[in-house]
Amino acid sequence: MPKMKTLKSASKRFKNINDGKFKRKQANLRHILTKKTSNRKRHLQKKILVSKSDTNHVRSFFPYM
């Protein structure tokens, strides 16, 4: 039986941390940045955890985790 493949787009967007959770980048930091305050942009730079309801969906993209 062939190996199962990881969804490559997911491997670029999510990073696994050891307790079964995933880190992700926040949205709203790509364009139209002039109207956003520096404080808001700085807080959007931080990585956050994927929500509990989405974790199983993200985990399905990684067959060997």
PDB file of N, CA, C and O in Angstrom, chain B, residues numbered from 101:
ATOM      1  N   MET B 101       0.847  -1.183   0.000  1.00  0.00           N
ATOM      2  CA  MET B 101       0.000   0.000   0.000  1.00  0.00           C
ATOM      3  C   MET B 101       0.889   1.242   0.000  1.00  0.00           C
ATOM      4  O   MET B 101       1.844   1.312   0.773  1.00  0.00           O
ATOM      5  N   PRO B 102       0.589   2.228  -0.857  1.00  0.00           N
ATOM      6  CA  PRO B 102       1.443   3.419  -0.921  1.00  0.00           C
ATOM      7  C   PRO B 102       1.306   4.289   0.320  1.00  0.00           C
ATOM      8  O   PRO B 102       0.343   4.200   1.082  1.00  0.00           O
ATOM      9  N   LYS B 103       2.299   5.119   0.481  1.00  0.00           N
ATOM     10  CA  LYS B 103       2.276   6.052   1.608  1.00  0.00           C
ATOM     11  C   LYS B 103       1.157   7.077   1.430  1.00  0.00           C
ATOM     12  O   LYS B 103       0.830   7.477   0.312  1.00  0.00           O
ATOM     13  N   MET B 104       0.589   7.485   2.537  1.00  0.00           N
ATOM     14  CA  MET B 104      -0.395   8.569   2.499  1.00  0.00           C
ATOM     15  C   MET B 104       0.359   9.888   2.482  1.00  0.00           C
ATOM     16  O   MET B 104       1.381  10.033   3.151  1.00  0.00           O
ATOM     17  N   LYS B 105      -0.138  10.832   1.729  1.00  0.00           N
ATOM     18  CA  LYS B 105       0.589  12.088   1.571  1.00  0.00           C
ATOM     19  C   LYS B 105      -0.019  13.193   2.422  1.00  0.00           C
ATOM     20  O   LYS B 105      -1.233  13.264   2.617  1.00  0.00           O
ATOM     21  N   THR B 106       0.854  14.045   2.918  1.00  0.00           N
ATOM     22  CA  THR B 106       0.435  15.234   3.650  1.00  0.00           C
ATOM     23  C   THR B 106      -0.070  16.271   2.659  1.00  0.00           C
ATOM     24  O   THR B 106       0.489  16.425   1.572  1.00  0.00           O
ATOM     25  N   LEU B 107      -1.118  16.976   3.030  1.00  0.00           N
ATOM     26  CA  LEU B 107      -1.613  18.068   2.209  1.00  0.00           C
ATOM     27  C   LEU B 107      -0.604  19.216   2.291  1.00  0.00           C
ATOM     28  O   LEU B 107      -0.439  19.824   3.349  1.00  0.00           O
ATOM     29  N   LYS B 108       0.063  19.509   1.185  1.00  0.00           N
ATOM     30  CA  LYS B 108       1.188  20.443   1.204  1.00  0.00           C
ATOM     31  C   LYS B 108       0.767  21.863   1.547  1.00  0.00           C
ATOM     32  O   LYS B 108       1.521  22.588   2.197  1.00  0.00           O
ATOM     33  N   SER B 109      -0.406  22.268   1.128  1.00  0.00           N
ATOM     34  CA  SER B 109      -0.845  23.618   1.472  1.00  0.00           C
ATOM     35  C   SER B 109      -1.041  23.749   2.982  1.00  0.00           C
ATOM     36  O   SER B 109      -0.796  24.813   3.551  1.00  0.00           O
ATOM     37  N   ALA B 110      -1.480  22.673   3.629  1.00  0.00           N
ATOM     38  CA  ALA B 110      -1.662  22.700   5.079  1.00  0.00           C
ATOM     39  C   ALA B 110      -0.326  22.708   5.798  1.00  0.00           C
ATOM     40  O   ALA B 110      -0.192  23.340   6.845  1.00  0.00           O
ATOM     41  N   SER B 111       0.676  22.007   5.246  1.00  0.00           N
ATOM     42  CA  SER B 111       1.975  21.974   5.912  1.00  0.00           C
ATOM     43  C   SER B 111       2.650  23.338   5.880  1.00  0.00           C
ATOM     44  O   SER B 111       3.499  23.630   6.723  1.00  0.00           O
ATOM     45  N   LYS B 112       2.282  24.172   4.918  1.00  0.00           N
ATOM     46  CA  LYS B 112       2.829  25.524   4.853  1.00  0.00           C
ATOM     47  C   LYS B 112       2.090  26.484   5.777  1.00  0.00           C
ATOM     48  O   LYS B 112       2.649  27.504   6.181  1.00  0.00           O
ATOM     49  N   ARG B 113       0.840  26.172   6.117  1.00  0.00           N
ATOM     50  CA  ARG B 113       0.027  27.090   6.910  1.00  0.00           C
ATOM     51  C   ARG B 113       0.004  26.774   8.386  1.00  0.00           C
ATOM     52  O   ARG B 113      -0.169  27.674   9.208  1.00  0.00           O
ATOM     53  N   PHE B 114       0.177  25.511   8.740  1.00  0.00           N
ATOM     54  CA  PHE B 114       0.035  25.096  10.130  1.00  0.00           C
ATOM     55  C   PHE B 114       1.314  24.436  10.609  1.00  0.00           C
ATOM     56  O   PHE B 114       1.969  23.711   9.860  1.00  0.00           O
ATOM     57  N   LYS B 115       1.668  24.692  11.868  1.00  0.00           N
ATOM     58  CA  LYS B 115       2.802  24.033  12.497  1.00  0.00           C
ATOM     59  C   LYS B 115       2.295  23.270  13.708  1.00  0.00           C
ATOM     60  O   LYS B 115       1.551  23.807  14.529  1.00  0.00           O
ATOM     61  N   ASN B 116       2.702  22.020  13.810  1.00  0.00           N
ATOM     62  CA  ASN B 116       2.272  21.177  14.915  1.00  0.00           C
ATOM     63  C   ASN B 116       3.110  21.494  16.152  1.00  0.00           C
ATOM     64  O   ASN B 116       4.335  21.588  16.067  1.00  0.00           O
ATOM     65  N   ILE B 117       2.453  21.657  17.296  1.00  0.00           N
ATOM     66  CA  ILE B 117       3.177  21.713  18.556  1.00  0.00           C
ATOM     67  C   ILE B 117       2.867  20.409  19.285  1.00  0.00           C
ATOM     68  O   ILE B 117       1.820  19.807  19.048  1.00  0.00           O
ATOM     69  N   ASN B 118       3.735  19.975  20.144  1.00  0.00           N
ATOM     70  CA  ASN B 118       3.787  18.577  20.564  1.00  0.00           C
ATOM     71  C   ASN B 118       2.549  18.046  21.263  1.00  0.00           C
ATOM     72  O   ASN B 118       2.392  16.827  21.329  1.00  0.00           O
ATOM     73  N   ASP B 119       1.673  18.862  21.780  1.00  0.00           N
ATOM     74  CA  ASP B 119       0.528  18.333  22.514  1.00  0.00           C
ATOM     75  C   ASP B 119      -0.709  18.177  21.635  1.00  0.00           C
ATOM     76  O   ASP B 119      -1.829  18.199  22.146  1.00  0.00           O
ATOM     77  N   GLY B 120      -0.527  18.018  20.307  1.00  0.00           N
ATOM     78  CA  GLY B 120      -1.646  17.776  19.410  1.00  0.00           C
ATOM     79  C   GLY B 120      -2.357  19.024  18.953  1.00  0.00           C
ATOM     80  O   GLY B 120      -3.436  18.942  18.366  1.00  0.00           O
ATOM     81  N   LYS B 121      -1.777  20.173  19.209  1.00  0.00           N
ATOM     82  CA  LYS B 121      -2.377  21.436  18.789  1.00  0.00           C
ATOM     83  C   LYS B 121      -1.580  21.997  17.621  1.00  0.00           C
ATOM     84  O   LYS B 121      -0.467  21.549  17.343  1.00  0.00           O
ATOM     85  N   PHE B 122      -2.155  22.975  16.946  1.00  0.00           N
ATOM     86  CA  PHE B 122      -1.518  23.569  15.784  1.00  0.00           C
ATOM     87  C   PHE B 122      -1.478  25.082  15.922  1.00  0.00           C
ATOM     88  O   PHE B 122      -2.420  25.704  16.414  1.00  0.00           O
ATOM     89  N   LYS B 123      -0.357  25.666  15.475  1.00  0.00           N
ATOM     90  CA  LYS B 123      -0.224  27.107  15.425  1.00  0.00           C
ATOM     91  C   LYS B 123      -0.552  27.577  14.021  1.00  0.00           C
ATOM     92  O   LYS B 123      -0.333  26.858  13.045  1.00  0.00           O
ATOM     93  N   ARG B 124      -1.080  28.792  13.926  1.00  0.00           N
ATOM     94  CA  ARG B 124      -1.379  29.366  12.620  1.00  0.00           C
ATOM     95  C   ARG B 124      -1.158  30.871  12.669  1.00  0.00           C
ATOM     96  O   ARG B 124      -1.124  31.476  13.740  1.00  0.00           O
ATOM     97  N   LYS B 125      -1.010  31.456  11.497  1.00  0.00           N
ATOM     98  CA  LYS B 125      -0.863  32.902  11.374  1.00  0.00           C
ATOM     99  C   LYS B 125      -2.250  33.538  11.365  1.00  0.00           C
ATOM    100  O   LYS B 125      -3.220  32.924  10.921  1.00  0.00           O
ATOM    101  N   GLN B 126      -2.333  34.748  11.848  1.00  0.00           N
ATOM    102  CA  GLN B 126      -3.615  35.445  11.874  1.00  0.00           C
ATOM    103  C   GLN B 126      -3.889  36.131  10.540  1.00  0.00           C
ATOM    104  O   GLN B 126      -2.970  36.429   9.777  1.00  0.00           O
ATOM    105  N   ALA B 127      -5.143  36.371  10.281  1.00  0.00           N
ATOM    106  CA  ALA B 127      -5.570  37.024   9.045  1.00  0.00           C
ATOM    107  C   ALA B 127      -5.453  38.543   9.177  1.00  0.00           C
ATOM    108  O   ALA B 127      -5.113  39.059  10.242  1.00  0.00           O
ATOM    109  N   ASN B 128      -5.734  39.241   8.099  1.00  0.00           N
ATOM    110  CA  ASN B 128      -5.831  40.711   8.024  1.00  0.00           C
ATOM    111  C   ASN B 128      -4.491  41.416   8.121  1.00  0.00           C
ATOM    112  O   ASN B 128      -4.421  42.529   8.643  1.00  0.00           O
ATOM    113  N   LEU B 129      -3.431  40.800   7.632  1.00  0.00           N
ATOM    114  CA  LEU B 129      -2.138  41.484   7.652  1.00  0.00           C
ATOM    115  C   LEU B 129      -1.480  41.434   6.276  1.00  0.00           C
ATOM    116  O   LEU B 129      -0.255  41.506   6.178  1.00  0.00           O
ATOM    117  N   ARG B 130      -2.269  41.313   5.217  1.00  0.00           N
ATOM    118  CA  ARG B 130      -1.719  41.200   3.875  1.00  0.00           C
ATOM    119  C   ARG B 130      -1.786  42.514   3.094  1.00  0.00           C
ATOM    120  O   ARG B 130      -0.814  42.882   2.435  1.00  0.00           O
ATOM    121  N   HIS B 131      -2.891  43.210   3.154  1.00  0.00           N
ATOM    122  CA  HIS B 131      -3.036  44.442   2.375  1.00  0.00           C
ATOM    123  C   HIS B 131      -3.997  45.362   3.109  1.00  0.00           C
ATOM    124  O   HIS B 131      -4.594  44.986   4.117  1.00  0.00           O
ATOM    125  N   ILE B 132      -4.135  46.574   2.584  1.00  0.00           N
ATOM    126  CA  ILE B 132      -4.926  47.644   3.220  1.00  0.00           C
ATOM    127  C   ILE B 132      -4.425  47.860   4.657  1.00  0.00           C
ATOM    128  O   ILE B 132      -5.203  47.835   5.611  1.00  0.00           O
ATOM    129  N   LEU B 133      -3.129  48.069   4.783  1.00  0.00           N
ATOM    130  CA  LEU B 133      -2.524  48.201   6.096  1.00  0.00           C
ATOM    131  C   LEU B 133      -2.476  49.641   6.586  1.00  0.00           C
ATOM    132  O   LEU B 133      -2.202  49.882   7.761  1.00  0.00           O
ATOM    133  N   THR B 134      -2.736  50.594   5.709  1.00  0.00           N
ATOM    134  CA  THR B 134      -2.575  51.986   6.106  1.00  0.00           C
ATOM    135  C   THR B 134      -3.627  52.423   7.115  1.00  0.00           C
ATOM    136  O   THR B 134      -3.350  53.260   7.973  1.00  0.00           O
ATOM    137  N   LYS B 135      -4.823  51.869   7.023  1.00  0.00           N
ATOM    138  CA  LYS B 135      -5.877  52.276   7.953  1.00  0.00           C
ATOM    139  C   LYS B 135      -5.821  51.533   9.284  1.00  0.00           C
ATOM    140  O   LYS B 135      -6.546  51.877  10.217  1.00  0.00           O
ATOM    141  N   LYS B 136      -4.966  50.518   9.378  1.00  0.00           N
ATOM    142  CA  LYS B 136      -4.849  49.755  10.625  1.00  0.00           C
ATOM    143  C   LYS B 136      -3.770  50.384  11.503  1.00  0.00           C
ATOM    144  O   LYS B 136      -2.730  50.822  11.010  1.00  0.00           O
ATOM    145  N   THR B 137      -4.027  50.421  12.780  1.00  0.00           N
ATOM    146  CA  THR B 137      -3.077  51.045  13.685  1.00  0.00           C
ATOM    147  C   THR B 137      -1.860  50.152  13.868  1.00  0.00           C
ATOM    148  O   THR B 137      -1.918  48.946  13.628  1.00  0.00           O
ATOM    149  N   SER B 138      -0.762  50.755  14.292  1.00  0.00           N
ATOM    150  CA  SER B 138       0.461  49.997  14.534  1.00  0.00           C
ATOM    151  C   SER B 138       0.257  48.960  15.623  1.00  0.00           C
ATOM    152  O   SER B 138       0.789  47.852  15.551  1.00  0.00           O
ATOM    153  N   ASN B 139      -0.513  49.327  16.622  1.00  0.00           N
ATOM    154  CA  ASN B 139      -0.793  48.394  17.713  1.00  0.00           C
ATOM    155  C   ASN B 139      -1.549  47.165  17.204  1.00  0.00           C
ATOM    156  O   ASN B 139      -1.238  46.035  17.581  1.00  0.00           O
ATOM    157  N   ARG B 140      -2.530  47.395  16.356  1.00  0.00           N
ATOM    158  CA  ARG B 140      -3.304  46.286  15.793  1.00  0.00           C
ATOM    159  C   ARG B 140      -2.431  45.387  14.914  1.00  0.00           C
ATOM    160  O   ARG B 140      -2.507  44.162  14.997  1.00  0.00           O
ATOM    161  N   LYS B 141      -1.602  46.011  14.073  1.00  0.00           N
ATOM    162  CA  LYS B 141      -0.732  45.225  13.190  1.00  0.00           C
ATOM    163  C   LYS B 141       0.286  44.421  13.986  1.00  0.00           C
ATOM    164  O   LYS B 141       0.617  43.294  13.619  1.00  0.00           O
ATOM    165  N   ARG B 142       0.774  44.989  15.059  1.00  0.00           N
ATOM    166  CA  ARG B 142       1.757  44.284  15.889  1.00  0.00           C
ATOM    167  C   ARG B 142       1.129  43.059  16.551  1.00  0.00           C
ATOM    168  O   ARG B 142       1.761  42.007  16.643  1.00  0.00           O
ATOM    169  N   HIS B 143      -0.101  43.196  17.005  1.00  0.00           N
ATOM    170  CA  HIS B 143      -0.765  42.057  17.636  1.00  0.00           C
ATOM    171  C   HIS B 143      -1.156  40.986  16.620  1.00  0.00           C
ATOM    172  O   HIS B 143      -1.254  39.809  16.967  1.00  0.00           O
ATOM    173  N   LEU B 144      -1.379  41.385  15.373  1.00  0.00           N
ATOM    174  CA  LEU B 144      -1.711  40.408  14.343  1.00  0.00           C
ATOM    175  C   LEU B 144      -0.502  39.598  13.889  1.00  0.00           C
ATOM    176  O   LEU B 144      -0.671  38.564  13.243  1.00  0.00           O
ATOM    177  N   GLN B 145       0.708  40.039  14.208  1.00  0.00           N
ATOM    178  CA  GLN B 145       1.908  39.303  13.815  1.00  0.00           C
ATOM    179  C   GLN B 145       2.075  38.009  14.597  1.00  0.00           C
ATOM    180  O   GLN B 145       2.726  37.078  14.125  1.00  0.00           O
ATOM    181  N   LYS B 146       1.497  37.944  15.777  1.00  0.00           N
ATOM    182  CA  LYS B 146       1.701  36.787  16.635  1.00  0.00           C
ATOM    183  C   LYS B 146       0.947  35.577  16.104  1.00  0.00           C
ATOM    184  O   LYS B 146      -0.138  35.702  15.537  1.00  0.00           O
ATOM    185  N   LYS B 147       1.541  34.407  16.297  1.00  0.00           N
ATOM    186  CA  LYS B 147       0.893  33.162  15.932  1.00  0.00           C
ATOM    187  C   LYS B 147      -0.092  32.773  17.031  1.00  0.00           C
ATOM    188  O   LYS B 147       0.167  33.010  18.211  1.00  0.00           O
ATOM    189  N   ILE B 148      -1.219  32.180  16.647  1.00  0.00           N
ATOM    190  CA  ILE B 148      -2.215  31.745  17.613  1.00  0.00           C
ATOM    191  C   ILE B 148      -2.536  30.279  17.366  1.00  0.00           C
ATOM    192  O   ILE B 148      -2.146  29.710  16.347  1.00  0.00           O
ATOM    193  N   LEU B 149      -3.245  29.677  18.302  1.00  0.00           N
ATOM    194  CA  LEU B 149      -3.615  28.274  18.177  1.00  0.00           C
ATOM    195  C   LEU B 149      -4.884  28.128  17.334  1.00  0.00           C
ATOM    196  O   LEU B 149      -5.762  28.990  17.349  1.00  0.00           O
ATOM    197  N   VAL B 150      -4.956  27.035  16.612  1.00  0.00           N
ATOM    198  CA  VAL B 150      -6.176  26.692  15.889  1.00  0.00           C
ATOM    199  C   VAL B 150      -7.247  26.348  16.917  1.00  0.00           C
ATOM    200  O   VAL B 150      -6.954  25.707  17.926  1.00  0.00           O
ATOM    201  N   SER B 151      -8.471  26.765  16.672  1.00  0.00           N
ATOM    202  CA  SER B 151      -9.537  26.538  17.637  1.00  0.00           C
ATOM    203  C   SER B 151      -9.799  25.043  17.814  1.00  0.00           C
ATOM    204  O   SER B 151      -9.490  24.235  16.939  1.00  0.00           O
ATOM    205  N   LYS B 152     -10.372  24.695  18.956  1.00  0.00           N
ATOM    206  CA  LYS B 152     -10.622  23.290  19.270  1.00  0.00           C
ATOM    207  C   LYS B 152     -11.561  22.652  18.255  1.00  0.00           C
ATOM    208  O   LYS B 152     -11.395  21.482  17.910  1.00  0.00           O
ATOM    209  N   SER B 153     -12.541  23.401  17.774  1.00  0.00           N
ATOM    210  CA  SER B 153     -13.487  22.829  16.824  1.00  0.00           C
ATOM    211  C   SER B 153     -12.857  22.557  15.462  1.00  0.00           C
ATOM    212  O   SER B 153     -13.359  21.716  14.718  1.00  0.00           O
ATOM    213  N   ASP B 154     -11.776  23.243  15.119  1.00  0.00           N
ATOM    214  CA  ASP B 154     -11.116  23.040  13.833  1.00  0.00           C
ATOM    215  C   ASP B 154      -9.904  22.117  13.917  1.00  0.00           C
ATOM    216  O   ASP B 154      -9.351  21.747  12.882  1.00  0.00           O
ATOM    217  N   THR B 155      -9.484  21.743  15.097  1.00  0.00           N
ATOM    218  CA  THR B 155      -8.259  20.970  15.251  1.00  0.00           C
ATOM    219  C   THR B 155      -8.355  19.602  14.578  1.00  0.00           C
ATOM    220  O   THR B 155      -7.399  19.169  13.933  1.00  0.00           O
ATOM    221  N   ASN B 156      -9.480  18.920  14.714  1.00  0.00           N
ATOM    222  CA  ASN B 156      -9.615  17.609  14.079  1.00  0.00           C
ATOM    223  C   ASN B 156      -9.585  17.723  12.560  1.00  0.00           C
ATOM    224  O   ASN B 156      -9.043  16.851  11.881  1.00  0.00           O
ATOM    225  N   HIS B 157     -10.154  18.776  12.033  1.00  0.00           N
ATOM    226  CA  HIS B 157     -10.135  18.997  10.589  1.00  0.00           C
ATOM    227  C   HIS B 157      -8.711  19.226  10.105  1.00  0.00           C
ATOM    228  O   HIS B 157      -8.311  18.673   9.081  1.00  0.00           O
ATOM    229  N   VAL B 158      -7.949  20.027  10.820  1.00  0.00           N
ATOM    230  CA  VAL B 158      -6.561  20.281  10.447  1.00  0.00           C
ATOM    231  C   VAL B 158      -5.728  19.017  10.615  1.00  0.00           C
ATOM    232  O   VAL B 158      -4.845  18.748   9.801  1.00  0.00           O
ATOM    233  N   ARG B 159      -5.993  18.254  11.639  1.00  0.00           N
ATOM    234  CA  ARG B 159      -5.236  17.026  11.866  1.00  0.00           C
ATOM    235  C   ARG B 159      -5.436  16.019  10.745  1.00  0.00           C
ATOM    236  O   ARG B 159      -4.549  15.206  10.481  1.00  0.00           O
ATOM    237  N   SER B 160      -6.587  16.060  10.080  1.00  0.00           N
ATOM    238  CA  SER B 160      -6.842  15.123   8.983  1.00  0.00           C
ATOM    239  C   SER B 160      -5.945  15.405   7.780  1.00  0.00           C
ATOM    240  O   SER B 160      -5.795  14.537   6.920  1.00  0.00           O
ATOM    241  N   PHE B 161      -5.351  16.582   7.697  1.00  0.00           N
ATOM    242  CA  PHE B 161      -4.440  16.913   6.603  1.00  0.00           C
ATOM    243  C   PHE B 161      -3.069  16.274   6.785  1.00  0.00           C
ATOM    244  O   PHE B 161      -2.297  16.171   5.832  1.00  0.00           O
ATOM    245  N   PHE B 162      -2.769  15.847   8.002  1.00  0.00           N
ATOM    246  CA  PHE B 162      -1.470  15.278   8.345  1.00  0.00           C
ATOM    247  C   PHE B 162      -1.663  13.810   8.747  1.00  0.00           C
ATOM    248  O   PHE B 162      -1.977  13.537   9.906  1.00  0.00           O
ATOM    249  N   PRO B 163      -1.485  12.869   7.832  1.00  0.00           N
ATOM    250  CA  PRO B 163      -1.834  11.477   8.136  1.00  0.00           C
ATOM    251  C   PRO B 163      -0.931  10.817   9.163  1.00  0.00           C
ATOM    252  O   PRO B 163      -1.340   9.822   9.760  1.00  0.00           O
ATOM    253  N   TYR B 164       0.263  11.312   9.398  1.00  0.00           N
ATOM    254  CA  TYR B 164       1.195  10.633  10.302  1.00  0.00           C
ATOM    255  C   TYR B 164       1.416  11.397  11.599  1.00  0.00           C
ATOM    256  O   TYR B 164       2.498  11.305  12.179  1.00  0.00           O
ATOM    257  N   MET B 165       0.428  12.148  12.071  1.00  0.00           N
ATOM    258  CA  MET B 165       0.545  12.854  13.337  1.00  0.00           C
ATOM    259  C   MET B 165      -0.416  12.273  14.342  1.00  0.00           C
ATOM    260  O   MET B 165      -0.471  12.735  15.482  1.00  0.00           O
TER     261      MET B 165
END
